[in-house]
Amino acid sequence: MEFFRISRTIPFMRHSLVLNLISLTFFVLAVVFIATRGFNLSIEFTGGTVIELTYPDTAPLVQVREELSTLGYTDFQVQNFGTSRDVLIRLPIIDGQSSADQSQAVMAALTANAPDIVLQRVEYVGPQIGRELVESGLLALLFVIIGIVVYLAIRFEWKFAVAGVVANLHDVVIILGFFAFFQWEFSLSVLAGVLAVLGYSVNESVVIMDRIRENFRKLRNVEVRDVIDGAITQTMSRTVITHGSTQIMVLSMYIFGGPTLEYFSLALTIGIWFGIYSSIFVAASIALWLGVKREDLVKPPKKTNELEEIYTEEP
């Protein structure tokens, strides 16, 4: 399916050096921000108090957040779980205040407007759990990267595998750089968004690589640079359809999903746009600089038997 077809090949690789220098600048800045500013970790990583409530009717999440803000909390999470009547509240650790004190203050503020609230449980989540979540998240990221390398190396060739992994790491580091620079809250949902971007970005790279391989089979006497430009140009319509529809869905999550999905959708949005950029100007150009050629992707046909060898010999 195509919304449009570009009849003239766009010379993407002609500007690859300049655009990759811009990419490198963004990448270095992201690393600097991560190293110097760090992340604004949510209480899922730092620890805190978890309060579970049940309302008689649909829980007014906006009102709950306003009540918590009046108590002086700035870093907290309020969300539904299970049903629309059940509410999960996560509060950060406050020096000199226990979980019991926090839950009593919260219940006193909330029951003033809704006396039928039922307190289901109060738990304290220590920072040790947070460290375990960080380690598990980093391991998940490592396994995803290893899986991508193995997949690309088997399906295509090691040069494309290296190019694809560099492009994917480029996207992940830049997402993390945005969160470090703006000090947006980094939660488990954001980590899930980063892992989703890895798979989403590699899919775009695979589509372009696959088209490059097809073009190598069809075009025998064409420069590698022109083959890559043609492959990217031919997939532009598909890129617009796929990423445009995905962005519409992510934008709806950002607008209607509330604070729970706000940073998750931001992570996906950054990943979508930089995923397009990296698939075209990072993955493809790195593969070009590594010297990818037709013989790497299209193997010469093998002779099936000795009789064929005899007939192909010159007299």
Rosetta blueprint (number, residue, H / E / L):
1 M L
2 E L
3 F L
4 F L
5 R L
6 I L
7 S L
8 R L
9 T L
10 I L
11 P L
12 F H
13 M H
14 R H
15 H H
16 S H
17 L H
18 V H
19 L H
20 N H
21 L H
22 I H
23 S H
24 L H
25 T H
26 F H
27 F H
28 V H
29 L H
30 A H
31 V H
32 V H
33 F H
34 I H
35 A H
36 T H
37 R H
38 G L
39 F L
40 N E
41 L E
42 S L
43 I H
44 E H
45 F H
46 T H
47 G L
48 G E
49 T E
50 V E
51 I E
52 E E
53 L E
54 T E
55 Y L
56 P L
57 D L
58 T L
59 A L
60 P L
61 L H
62 V H
63 Q H
64 V H
65 R H
66 E H
67 E H
68 L H
69 S H
70 T H
71 L L
72 G L
73 Y L
74 T L
75 D L
76 F L
77 Q E
78 V E
79 Q E
80 N E
81 F L
82 G L
83 T L
84 S L
85 R L
86 D E
87 V E
88 L E
89 I E
90 R E
91 L E
92 P E
93 I L
94 I E
95 D L
96 G L
97 Q E
98 S L
99 S H
100 A H
101 D H
102 Q H
103 S H
104 Q H
105 A H
106 V H
107 M H
108 A H
109 A H
110 L H
111 T H
112 A L
113 N L
114 A L
115 P L
116 D L
117 I L
118 V E
119 L E
120 Q E
121 R E
122 V E
123 E E
124 Y E
125 V E
126 G L
127 P H
128 Q H
129 I H
130 G H
131 R H
132 E H
133 L H
134 V H
135 E H
136 S H
137 G H
138 L H
139 L H
140 A H
141 L H
142 L H
143 F H
144 V H
145 I H
146 I H
147 G H
148 I H
149 V H
150 V H
151 Y H
152 L H
153 A H
154 I H
155 R H
156 F L
157 E L
158 W H
159 K H
160 F H
161 A H
162 V H
163 A H
164 G H
165 V H
166 V H
167 A H
168 N H
169 L H
170 H H
171 D H
172 V H
173 V H
174 I H
175 I H
176 L H
177 G H
178 F H
179 F H
180 A H
181 F H
182 F H
183 Q L
184 W L
185 E E
186 F E
187 S L
188 L H
189 S H
190 V H
191 L H
192 A H
193 G H
194 V H
195 L H
196 A H
197 V H
198 L H
199 G H
200 Y H
201 S H
202 V H
203 N H
204 E H
205 S H
206 V H
207 V H
208 I H
209 M H
210 D H
211 R H
212 I H
213 R H
214 E H
215 N H
216 F H
217 R H
218 K H
219 L L
220 R L
221 N L
222 V L
223 E L
224 V H
225 R H
226 D H
227 V H
228 I H
229 D H
230 G H
231 A H
232 I H
233 T H
234 Q H
235 T L
236 M H
237 S H
238 R H
239 T H
240 V H
241 I H
242 T H
243 H H
244 G H
245 S H
246 T H
247 Q H
248 I H
249 M H
250 V H
251 L H
252 S H
253 M H
254 Y H
255 I H
256 F H
257 G L
258 G L
259 P H
260 T H
261 L H
262 E H
263 Y H
264 F H
265 S H
266 L H
267 A H
268 L H
269 T H
270 I H
271 G H
272 I H
273 W H
274 F H
275 G H
276 I H
277 Y H
278 S H
279 S H
280 I H
281 F H
282 V H
283 A H
284 A H
285 S H
286 I H
287 A H
288 L H
289 W H
290 L L
291 G L
292 V L
293 K L
294 R H
295 E H
296 D H
297 L H
298 V L
299 K L
300 P L
301 P L
302 K L
303 K L
304 T L
305 N L
306 E H
307 L H
308 E H
309 E H
310 I H
311 Y H
312 T H
313 E L
314 E L
315 P L
